[in-house]
Amino acid sequence: MGASENTAYDVVVIGGGPAGCSTAVFTAWYGPDTLVLDRGNLLSSSVRPSRTA
């Protein structure tokens, strides 16, 4: 995503561990646009997305 793009999210989850990823999966499942922010480059291995954007 470039710096000039403006994207609004309904939910922002801070942390890509098991709890953060579970929260993101469940909120995204019910419709809100969801963003996960984590300082690392890998999210929790316990959550596997079934679809990607």
C-alpha positions in Angstrom: 0.0 0.0 0.0 1.4 3.4 -1.0 1.6 6.4 1.2 -0.9 8.3 -0.9 -3.7 5.7 -0.5 -6.4 6.2 2.1 -8.1 3.1 3.4 -10.6 3.0 6.2 -11.0 0.0 8.3 -13.8 -0.9 10.7 -11.6 -2.9 13.0 -7.8 -2.6 13.6 -6.3 -5.5 15.6 -2.9 -4.8 17.2 -0.9 -8.0 17.5 -0.7 -11.1 15.2 -0.5 -13.7 17.9 -3.1 -16.4 18.4 -5.6 -14.1 20.2 -5.2 -11.2 17.7 -5.5 -13.5 14.7 -8.6 -15.2 16.1 -10.1 -11.8 16.8 -9.4 -10.7 13.2 -10.8 -13.9 11.7 -14.0 -13.7 13.6 -14.6 -9.9 13.0 -13.8 -10.2 9.3 -16.1 -13.3 9.0 -19.0 -11.1 10.1 -18.3 -8.3 7.6 -16.2 -5.5 9.0 -13.1 -4.5 7.1 -10.3 -5.7 9.4 -6.6 -4.9 9.5 -4.1 -6.8 11.6 -0.9 -4.9 12.6 2.1 -6.8 14.0 5.7 -5.8 14.4 6.9 -9.1 12.9 6.5 -10.4 9.4 4.7 -13.7 10.2 1.3 -14.0 11.9 0.4 -16.8 14.3 0.8 -20.3 12.7 -2.3 -21.4 14.7 -4.6 -19.4 12.4 -4.9 -20.2 8.7 -6.9 -17.8 6.5 -9.3 -19.5 4.0 -9.3 -16.4 1.8 -7.0 -13.5 1.1 -7.6 -10.0 -0.3 
